[in-house]
Amino acid sequence: MADLAALAADTNLSSNQPNTAPGCMSEPNDSDCVGIMNALGLAFNGAAAQQQTFFNVE
């Protein structure tokens, strides 16, 4: 199951980093993507990959 709440849990969807595309567009230095990439378990912006929280099995 994909958990959309877990995907956005650590992301403020009502704000946008200045001088970047709206939301997370996976630009390397876009801080709007940090929480989303962490939830997907992907390395991003110098941070190592971690265990994903977006998918789970029930």
Summary of the structure (lengths in Angstrom):
residues: 58
radius of gyration: 11.6
end to end distance: 7.4
largest distance: 40.5
contacts: 129
relative contact order: 0.26
helix: 26%
strand: 7%
